[in-house]
Amino acid sequence: MRHLRKTDGSASKRRRIFNLIFPASVLRMVQTMNAPASATLEKKHQTNARRALAKLLSTDLDFHQAASNYASHALHAFAAKFPPQLPRVFIEGLTEKGETVMDPMMGSGTAIVEAFLCGRRAVGFDIDPLALMICRVKTHPVDLLEATWAGKRVVSSDVNLMRRAVPLFHKGVQGRNHR
C-alpha cells in the first residue's frame, strides 16, 4: 500500500476506502462517473414522497358524507368501491400534472378516472372481467354530438313505443270494464 503514497508526503490528498488508499484525483473521477447528483435527487424525491405521504395520511380521510356521483363514478355500484375523493387526495398530493398514475388493482377504475380528472395519465390492471369492462366504459371519451344524437334516437324510439302501447293499454282496460 505504501507504493500509492506520493513523494510530497501529503496525507490530505489521499483517502482510505475499504482499507485501500486512493489519491484524491481518482476519487473525484469515480464520483463523477457514478453521477451522485442523480442518486441524491432520487433519494431526496423518495424522502419528500414519504413525508408527503405521512402528511396525507395524518389528514381527515373520511369522505363518506361527500358526493361521489360526479363524472362517471355513478355508472355502476361496484363492490368495495372507495369514495373518489380518496384517490384524488393521494394523486394530487403525490404526483404532478402530466405524470402517470398506476393502479395495480383498479376495480371499477375510480383512481383511473380521478387521475384523468387531475390531469395525469393513468394505467390500471385487474383480473376481474367485470371490473375491466366498467373501467373501460367509465374512461372512454364520449363525443358530445354523437351522444346527443344517440339520446335523441332513444327518446324518439321510446315515444313511438309509447304511442303504440297506449291504445293497446286502453283497449285492455276498456275490455276489463265491460266484463
C-alpha positions in Angstrom: 0.0 0.0 0.0 2.9 2.3 0.6 3.6 2.4 -3.1 0.5 4.7 -3.6 1.9 7.4 -1.5 3.2 10.5 -3.3 6.7 11.8 -2.7 5.3 15.1 -1.2 4.0 13.1 1.8 0.7 14.9 1.8 -1.9 12.8 3.6 -4.7 15.2 2.8 -4.7 14.2 -0.9 -5.3 10.5 -0.1 -8.3 8.7 1.3 -8.6 5.2 2.8 -11.6 3.2 1.5 -12.1 -0.4 2.4 -8.6 -0.4 3.8 -7.2 0.8 0.5 -5.6 4.2 0.0 -6.7 6.2 -3.1 -5.4 9.6 -4.3 -8.0 12.4 -4.3 -7.8 12.8 -8.1 -9.0 9.1 -8.5 -11.8 9.6 -6.1 -13.1 12.8 -7.9 -13.1 10.9 -11.2 -15.0 7.9 -9.7 -17.6 10.2 -8.0 -18.2 12.0 -11.3 -18.7 8.7 -13.2 -21.2 7.4 -10.6 -23.3 10.6 -11.0 -24.0 11.1 -7.3 -26.2 14.1 -8.1 -28.9 11.9 -9.7 -28.7 9.3 -6.9 -29.1 12.2 -4.4 -32.1 13.5 -6.3 -33.7 10.1 -6.3 -33.1 9.7 -2.6 -34.4 13.2 -2.0 -37.5 12.5 -4.0 -38.2 9.3 -2.0 -37.7 11.2 1.2 -40.1 14.0 0.1 -42.6 11.4 -1.1 -42.5 9.7 2.3 -43.0 13.0 4.1 -45.9 13.9 1.7 -47.5 10.5 2.2 -47.1 10.8 6.0 -48.7 14.2 5.9 -51.6 13.0 3.7 -52.2 10.0 6.0 -52.4 12.3 9.0 -55.3 14.3 7.5 -59.0 13.5 7.7 -59.7 10.9 5.0 -63.4 10.4 5.8 -65.3 11.2 2.6 -68.4 9.1 3.3 -70.6 12.3 3.5 -69.1 13.8 0.3 -70.9 13.5 -3.0 -69.4 10.7 -5.1 -71.7 10.7 -8.1 -69.8 13.1 -10.3 -68.0 12.4 -13.6 -68.6 8.7 -14.4 -68.4 7.3 -10.9 -72.1 6.6 -10.6 -72.3 4.3 -13.6 -72.1 1.1 -11.5 -72.3 0.3 -7.8 -69.1 -1.9 -7.9 -68.4 -3.8 -4.7 -65.7 -2.3 -2.4 -65.5 0.9 -4.4 -64.0 3.7 -2.4 -65.0 7.3 -2.5 -63.4 9.1 -5.4 -62.1 11.9 -3.2 -59.7 9.4 -1.5 -57.5 8.6 -4.6 -57.8 12.3 -5.6 -56.1 13.3 -2.4 -53.2 11.0 -3.0 -53.0 11.7 -6.7 -52.8 15.5 -6.1 -50.5 15.1 -3.1 -48.0 12.7 -4.5 -47.9 13.4 -8.3 -47.6 16.3 -10.7 -49.7 17.1 -13.7 -48.6 15.0 -16.7 -47.2 12.2 -14.6 -48.5 8.7 -14.8 -50.6 7.0 -12.0 -50.6 3.2 -11.9 -53.3 1.3 -10.1 -52.4 -2.4 -10.0 -55.9 -3.5 -8.7 -58.1 -0.8 -10.3 -61.5 -2.4 -9.7 -64.1 -0.2 -11.4 -61.5 2.4 -12.2 -62.2 5.1 -9.6 -58.5 6.0 -9.3 -58.0 6.0 -13.0 -60.9 8.4 -13.6 -59.6 10.7 -10.8 -56.1 10.6 -12.4 -57.6 11.8 -15.7 -59.6 14.5 -13.9 -56.4 15.7 -12.2 -54.5 16.0 -15.5 -52.5 12.8 -15.1 -52.0 9.8 -17.3 -53.2 6.5 -15.9 -52.6 2.8 -16.2 -54.7 0.2 -14.4 -54.8 -3.6 -14.2 -57.3 -6.0 -12.8 -58.1 -9.7 -13.4 -61.9 -9.2 -12.9 -63.6 -9.1 -16.4 -66.5 -7.0 -15.0 -64.0 -4.5 -13.5 -62.2 -4.2 -16.8 -65.5 -3.6 -18.6 -66.7 -1.0 -16.1 -63.4 0.9 -16.2 -63.3 0.8 -20.0 -66.8 2.4 -20.1 -66.0 4.9 -17.3 -62.9 6.1 -19.0 -63.9 6.0 -22.7 -64.2 9.5 -24.1 -67.6 10.4 -25.4 -68.2 12.6 -28.4 -70.8 15.2 -27.4 -72.5 15.3 -30.8 -72.7 11.5 -31.1 -74.1 11.3 -27.5 -76.7 13.9 -28.3 -77.9 12.1 -31.4 -77.9 8.7 -29.6 -80.0 10.3 -26.9 -82.5 11.7 -29.4 -82.8 8.3 -31.1 -83.5 6.7 -27.8 -86.2 9.3 -26.9 -87.7 9.1 -30.3 -87.9 5.3 -30.1 -89.5 5.4 -26.6 -92.1 8.0 -27.9 -93.0 5.7 -30.8 -93.3 2.6 -28.5 -95.5 4.6 -26.1 -97.8 5.7 -28.9 -98.3 2.1 -29.9 -98.6 0.8 -26.4 -101.1 3.4 -25.0 -104.0 2.4 -27.4 -103.4 -1.3 -26.6 -103.4 -0.5 -22.9 -106.7 1.5 -23.2 -108.3 -1.4 -25.2 -107.3 -3.8 -22.4 -108.6 -1.5 -19.7 -111.9 -1.0 -21.6 -112.3 -4.7 -22.2 -112.0 -5.4 -18.5 -114.5 -2.7 -17.5 -117.2 -4.3 -19.8 -117.0 -7.7 -18.3 
